[in-house]
């Protein structure tokens, strides 16, 4: 079980830039959302924020980006931005969203921790800041119950992860090491066969029998369960307080510097969306699924949506301290480089919004701007 904190952050976070798997196959700059949401309206008499015609927001079409999905669908972002139009792009991979951020094709985005770290280190700390939290959890080890009946049975089996060195891959490699088993991180060969498989094809791989299970995020985990797999382990059970970062809010440093009022407006909408999700879980689940359908043309069936939604925790806190542990896992796996992550967080505007809402401040675990 991971420790809460031990080694110094800079040394402990000595991993991300070395992870070749953080270069997920880029998919261009993503696609415009087909439907901006049923409540995407500019209020009469509304004024532009920071004098901007628009703010361009990016996110992934999956449930771990629930804040973005619901915020788009229910019009929270548009309401907060006033007469400044909220525009959206949907992405399938972290590198394509980072590329869009760097080019100015988007200003703000929802993104997982590994691509955020990779984007920050590759730019020598000049491309982005993490400015808020969004989600925790939503990652499970699901297995074929005919082949794997206990945790010990995982040894000798073929288990999929989304990509070499991505967040779930590193977590699985760490879990393997903690059980005393040996696996070569690069090849995936050893006491367990780690099979790097795109989440889109993992259900087919499971159905064909080419894998015996998978350590994957939602909704892929629940899609496998719908195919007859069983949940053997929920990753949240391995973490203190059962929380670990899976999605953050990032922003272009240039946009943050030039348009802080617009950034604050988006963060205000994010906090309001998260509050609404917690108060209206069923309606929020439906809204998220409606936006998934609008973006991809296909909604999730109830037997996938319901369990997936339950396993994701919505949070404003970026859970910065968990990056320490995640990085040490990657160090242990042999994927090591010394990135300079000082300043990756700027939680000033988020804490301003939280204070106005009567909520406690969140911390940057010593990795904030000085």
C-alpha positions as CSV (number, residue, x, y, z in Angstrom):
1,X,0.0,0.0,0.0
2,X,1.4,3.4,-1.0
3,X,2.7,5.7,1.7
4,X,1.2,9.1,2.1
5,X,4.5,10.9,1.6
6,X,8.1,10.1,2.2
7,X,10.9,11.2,-0.2
8,X,11.3,14.8,-1.3
9,X,8.9,15.7,-4.1
10,X,11.5,16.7,-6.6
11,X,13.3,13.4,-6.3
12,X,10.2,11.4,-6.0
13,X,8.6,12.9,-9.0
14,X,11.6,11.9,-11.0
15,X,9.5,9.9,-13.5
16,X,7.1,11.5,-15.8
17,X,9.2,12.8,-18.6
18,X,10.8,9.4,-19.0
19,X,7.5,7.6,-19.6
20,X,7.5,6.8,-23.3
21,X,3.9,5.7,-22.9
22,X,2.8,9.2,-22.1
23,X,3.0,9.8,-25.9
24,X,-0.4,8.3,-26.6
25,X,-1.2,8.3,-30.2
26,X,-2.2,11.9,-31.0
27,X,-5.4,12.4,-32.7
28,X,-5.1,15.8,-34.2
29,X,-6.6,18.6,-32.2
30,X,-9.8,16.8,-31.3
31,X,-13.3,17.5,-32.6
32,X,-15.8,20.2,-32.0
33,X,-18.5,19.0,-29.6
34,X,-21.6,18.2,-31.8
35,X,-24.0,19.5,-29.2
36,X,-22.9,22.3,-26.8
37,X,-25.6,21.2,-24.3
38,X,-29.3,21.8,-23.9
39,X,-28.7,24.8,-21.6
40,X,-25.9,26.4,-23.7
41,X,-27.5,29.9,-23.8
42,X,-26.1,33.4,-23.4
43,X,-28.2,35.3,-20.9
44,X,-29.9,38.5,-22.1
45,X,-27.8,41.5,-21.1
46,X,-24.7,39.4,-20.2
47,X,-21.3,41.1,-20.7
48,X,-18.2,39.6,-22.1
49,X,-15.6,38.3,-19.6
50,X,-12.2,40.0,-20.0
51,X,-13.4,41.4,-23.3
52,X,-13.1,38.0,-24.9
53,X,-15.3,36.7,-27.8
54,X,-14.8,33.1,-26.7
55,X,-12.9,30.7,-24.3
56,X,-11.9,27.4,-25.8
57,X,-12.3,24.4,-23.5
58,X,-11.0,20.9,-24.1
59,X,-12.0,17.6,-22.5
60,X,-12.2,13.8,-23.1
61,X,-15.4,12.0,-23.9
62,X,-15.2,9.7,-20.8
63,X,-16.8,9.6,-17.4
64,X,-13.6,10.6,-15.5
65,X,-14.1,14.0,-17.2
66,X,-17.6,14.2,-15.7
67,X,-17.2,17.8,-14.5
68,X,-16.6,18.9,-18.1
69,X,-19.4,16.7,-19.5
70,X,-22.0,18.0,-17.1
71,X,-20.7,21.6,-17.1
72,X,-21.1,21.6,-20.9
73,X,-24.5,19.9,-20.9
74,X,-26.1,22.0,-18.2
75,X,-24.6,25.3,-19.4
76,X,-22.5,26.1,-16.3
77,X,-19.5,27.3,-18.2
78,X,-21.5,29.5,-20.6
79,X,-23.5,31.0,-17.7
80,X,-20.3,31.9,-15.8
81,X,-18.6,33.4,-18.9
82,X,-21.5,35.7,-19.7
83,X,-21.5,36.9,-23.3
84,X,-18.1,35.3,-23.9
85,X,-18.9,32.2,-25.9
86,X,-17.8,28.9,-24.4
87,X,-16.4,26.7,-27.3
88,X,-15.5,23.1,-26.9
89,X,-13.2,20.4,-28.3
90,X,-13.3,16.7,-27.5
91,X,-10.1,14.7,-27.4
92,X,-9.1,11.1,-27.4
93,X,-5.5,11.3,-26.2
94,X,-3.5,13.5,-23.8
95,X,-0.8,14.5,-26.3
96,X,-3.3,15.9,-28.8
97,X,-4.9,18.1,-26.1
98,X,-1.4,19.3,-25.0
99,X,-0.6,20.1,-28.6
100,X,-3.9,22.1,-28.9
101,X,-3.1,23.9,-25.7
102,X,0.4,24.8,-26.9
103,X,-0.9,26.0,-30.2
104,X,-3.7,28.1,-28.7
105,X,-6.5,25.9,-30.2
106,X,-7.8,25.6,-26.6
107,X,-7.2,27.7,-23.6
108,X,-8.3,25.5,-20.7
109,X,-8.8,21.7,-20.5
110,X,-9.6,18.7,-18.4
111,X,-6.6,16.3,-18.5
112,X,-5.1,13.3,-16.6
113,X,-2.0,13.7,-14.4
114,X,0.5,11.8,-16.6
115,X,0.0,13.9,-19.8
116,X,-0.1,17.1,-17.7
117,X,3.3,16.2,-16.2
118,X,4.7,15.2,-19.6
119,X,3.5,18.4,-21.2
120,X,4.9,20.5,-18.4
121,X,8.3,18.9,-18.4
122,X,8.7,18.8,-22.2
123,X,8.1,22.5,-22.3
124,X,10.6,23.1,-19.5
125,X,7.7,24.3,-17.3
126,X,6.4,26.9,-19.8
127,X,3.3,25.3,-21.3
128,X,0.7,24.9,-18.7
129,X,-0.4,25.0,-15.1
130,X,-2.7,22.7,-13.1
131,X,-5.3,25.0,-11.7
132,X,-7.9,22.7,-10.2
133,X,-9.1,19.2,-9.5
134,X,-12.0,17.3,-11.1
135,X,-12.0,13.6,-10.3
136,X,-10.5,10.8,-8.2
137,X,-10.8,7.0,-8.6
138,X,-12.6,5.1,-11.3
139,X,-9.8,2.6,-11.9
140,X,-10.3,-1.2,-11.4
141,X,-8.6,-4.5,-11.9
142,X,-11.3,-6.6,-13.7
143,X,-10.7,-10.3,-14.6
144,X,-12.1,-13.4,-16.2
145,X,-13.6,-15.2,-13.2
146,X,-13.1,-18.6,-14.9
147,X,-9.3,-18.1,-15.0
148,X,-8.7,-15.8,-12.0
149,X,-10.4,-16.3,-8.7
150,X,-8.0,-14.6,-6.3
151,X,-5.3,-11.9,-6.4
152,X,-2.7,-14.7,-6.3
153,X,-4.1,-16.1,-9.5
154,X,-3.1,-13.0,-11.4
155,X,0.4,-14.4,-11.6
156,X,1.1,-16.0,-14.9
157,X,-1.9,-14.3,-16.6
158,X,-2.3,-11.7,-19.4
159,X,-3.5,-8.4,-18.0
160,X,-4.1,-5.3,-20.2
161,X,-3.3,-1.7,-19.3
162,X,-4.1,1.2,-21.6
163,X,-0.5,2.1,-22.6
164,X,3.1,1.7,-21.6
165,X,3.8,4.1,-18.8
166,X,0.3,5.7,-18.5
167,X,-1.2,6.2,-15.1
168,X,-2.9,2.8,-14.9
169,X,0.1,1.0,-16.3
170,X,2.4,2.4,-13.7
171,X,-0.1,1.6,-10.9
172,X,-0.3,-2.0,-12.1
173,X,3.4,-2.4,-12.3
174,X,3.7,-1.1,-8.8
175,X,1.1,-3.5,-7.5
176,X,2.9,-6.4,-9.2
177,X,6.2,-5.3,-7.5
178,X,4.5,-5.1,-4.1
179,X,3.4,-8.7,-4.4
180,X,7.0,-9.7,-5.0
181,X,6.6,-10.6,-8.7
182,X,9.0,-9.5,-11.4
183,X,8.0,-7.9,-14.7
184,X,10.2,-6.0,-17.2
185,X,8.5,-2.6,-17.5
186,X,9.4,-2.0,-21.1
187,X,8.4,-5.3,-22.6
188,X,5.7,-6.2,-20.1
189,X,7.1,-9.8,-19.8
190,X,7.6,-11.6,-16.5
191,X,5.6,-13.2,-13.8
192,X,2.6,-11.4,-15.2
193,X,2.2,-10.5,-18.9
194,X,1.3,-6.8,-19.1
195,X,-0.4,-6.3,-22.4
196,X,-0.7,-2.6,-23.5
197,X,-4.0,-2.3,-25.2
198,X,-6.1,0.7,-26.3
199,X,-9.2,1.1,-24.1
200,X,-11.3,1.1,-27.2
201,X,-10.3,-2.5,-28.2
202,X,-9.8,-3.9,-24.7
203,X,-13.4,-5.3,-24.5
204,X,-12.8,-7.1,-27.9
205,X,-9.5,-8.5,-26.6
206,X,-11.2,-9.8,-23.5
207,X,-14.1,-11.3,-25.5
208,X,-11.6,-13.1,-27.8
209,X,-9.6,-14.5,-24.8
210,X,-6.4,-12.7,-25.8
211,X,-6.3,-11.1,-22.3
212,X,-7.4,-12.5,-19.0
213,X,-8.2,-9.2,-17.4
214,X,-7.3,-5.5,-17.3
215,X,-6.3,-2.7,-15.0
216,X,-8.3,0.1,-16.6
217,X,-10.3,3.3,-15.9
218,X,-14.0,3.7,-16.3
219,X,-16.1,3.1,-18.3
220,X,-13.8,0.4,-19.8
221,X,-13.8,-1.5,-16.5
222,X,-17.6,-1.7,-16.4
223,X,-17.7,-2.5,-20.2
224,X,-15.6,-5.6,-19.3
225,X,-17.9,-6.5,-16.4
226,X,-20.8,-6.3,-18.9
227,X,-18.9,-9.0,-20.9
228,X,-18.8,-11.3,-17.9
229,X,-15.6,-10.0,-16.1
230,X,-15.5,-9.5,-12.3
231,X,-14.0,-6.7,-10.3
232,X,-11.1,-8.2,-8.4
233,X,-9.7,-4.9,-7.0
234,X,-10.6,-1.2,-6.9
235,X,-7.5,0.9,-7.0
236,X,-8.9,3.4,-4.6
237,X,-8.6,0.7,-1.9
238,X,-4.8,1.1,-2.2
239,X,-4.7,4.8,-1.4
240,X,-4.9,6.8,1.8
241,X,-8.5,8.1,2.2
242,X,-9.3,6.1,-1.0
243,X,-8.4,9.1,-3.1
244,X,-6.0,9.7,-6.0
245,X,-5.9,12.1,-8.9
246,X,-7.4,10.9,-12.2
247,X,-8.4,14.2,-13.8
248,X,-7.3,17.8,-13.3
249,X,-8.0,21.2,-14.8
250,X,-5.2,22.7,-16.8
251,X,-4.7,26.1,-18.5
252,X,-2.2,27.7,-20.9
253,X,0.2,29.8,-18.9
254,X,-0.1,32.5,-21.6
255,X,-3.9,32.5,-21.2
256,X,-3.7,32.5,-17.4
257,X,-1.4,35.5,-17.4
258,X,-3.5,37.5,-20.0
259,X,-7.0,36.6,-18.9
260,X,-7.2,35.7,-15.3
261,X,-10.8,36.8,-15.0
262,X,-11.8,34.3,-17.7
263,X,-9.9,31.5,-16.0
264,X,-11.6,32.4,-12.7
265,X,-15.0,32.2,-14.4
266,X,-14.3,28.7,-15.8
267,X,-13.1,27.6,-12.3
268,X,-16.2,29.1,-10.7
269,X,-18.3,27.1,-13.2
270,X,-16.2,24.0,-12.4
271,X,-16.8,24.4,-8.7
272,X,-20.5,25.0,-9.2
273,X,-20.8,22.0,-11.5
274,X,-19.2,19.7,-9.0
275,X,-21.5,21.0,-6.3
276,X,-24.5,20.3,-8.5
277,X,-23.2,16.8,-9.4
278,X,-22.9,16.0,-5.7
279,X,-26.4,17.3,-4.9
280,X,-28.0,15.7,-8.0
281,X,-26.1,12.5,-8.7
282,X,-28.8,10.8,-10.8
283,X,-29.5,13.9,-12.9
284,X,-25.8,14.5,-13.3
285,X,-25.2,10.9,-14.5
286,X,-27.9,11.4,-17.1
287,X,-26.5,14.7,-18.2
288,X,-23.0,13.3,-18.5
289,X,-24.4,10.4,-20.6
290,X,-26.3,12.8,-22.8
291,X,-23.2,14.8,-23.5
292,X,-21.3,11.6,-24.3
293,X,-23.9,10.7,-26.8
294,X,-23.8,14.2,-28.3
295,X,-20.0,14.0,-28.6
296,X,-19.6,10.5,-29.8
297,X,-23.0,9.5,-31.2
298,X,-23.4,6.7,-28.6
299,X,-24.6,6.7,-25.0
300,X,-23.5,4.2,-22.4
301,X,-26.0,1.5,-21.5
302,X,-27.2,1.4,-17.9
303,X,-25.3,-1.7,-17.0
304,X,-22.1,0.1,-17.9
305,X,-23.0,3.7,-16.9
306,X,-24.4,2.9,-13.4
307,X,-21.4,1.1,-11.8
308,X,-18.9,3.3,-13.6
309,X,-20.5,6.5,-12.3
310,X,-20.5,5.1,-8.7
311,X,-16.7,4.5,-8.7
312,X,-15.7,8.1,-9.6
313,X,-15.4,10.7,-6.9
314,X,-15.9,14.3,-8.0
315,X,-13.6,16.8,-6.3
316,X,-12.3,20.4,-6.6
317,X,-9.1,19.3,-4.9
318,X,-6.3,18.4,-7.4
319,X,-4.9,16.0,-4.8
320,X,-1.5,17.3,-5.6
321,X,0.2,15.1,-2.9
322,X,-0.8,11.9,-4.7
323,X,1.5,12.9,-7.6
324,X,4.3,12.2,-5.2
325,X,3.2,8.6,-4.7
326,X,2.3,8.1,-8.3
327,X,5.8,9.3,-9.4
328,X,7.5,7.0,-6.9
329,X,5.6,4.1,-8.4
330,X,7.1,4.9,-11.8
331,X,10.5,5.3,-10.3
332,X,10.2,1.8,-8.8
333,X,9.1,0.5,-12.2
334,X,12.4,1.7,-13.7
335,X,11.0,4.6,-15.7
336,X,13.1,7.4,-14.2
337,X,14.1,10.9,-15.2
338,X,14.3,14.1,-13.1
339,X,11.7,16.5,-14.2
340,X,11.5,20.0,-12.7
341,X,7.9,20.2,-11.5
342,X,8.1,23.2,-9.3
343,X,5.4,25.6,-10.3
344,X,3.2,23.0,-12.1
345,X,0.3,24.1,-9.8
346,X,-1.3,27.5,-9.5
347,X,-4.3,27.2,-7.2
348,X,-4.6,30.9,-6.4
349,X,-7.8,31.4,-8.4
350,X,-9.3,28.1,-7.3
351,X,-8.8,29.0,-3.7
352,X,-10.3,32.4,-4.3
353,X,-13.4,30.7,-5.7
354,X,-13.6,28.2,-2.9
355,X,-13.3,30.9,-0.3
356,X,-16.2,32.8,-1.9
357,X,-18.2,29.6,-1.7
358,X,-17.3,29.1,1.9
359,X,-15.2,26.0,1.1
360,X,-11.8,25.2,2.6
361,X,-8.6,25.9,0.5
362,X,-6.7,23.1,-1.2
363,X,-2.9,22.7,-1.3
364,X,-0.3,22.2,-4.0
365,X,1.9,19.8,-2.0
366,X,4.9,22.2,-2.4
367,X,4.7,22.2,-6.2
368,X,3.0,25.6,-6.7
369,X,4.2,28.8,-8.2
370,X,6.5,30.8,-5.9
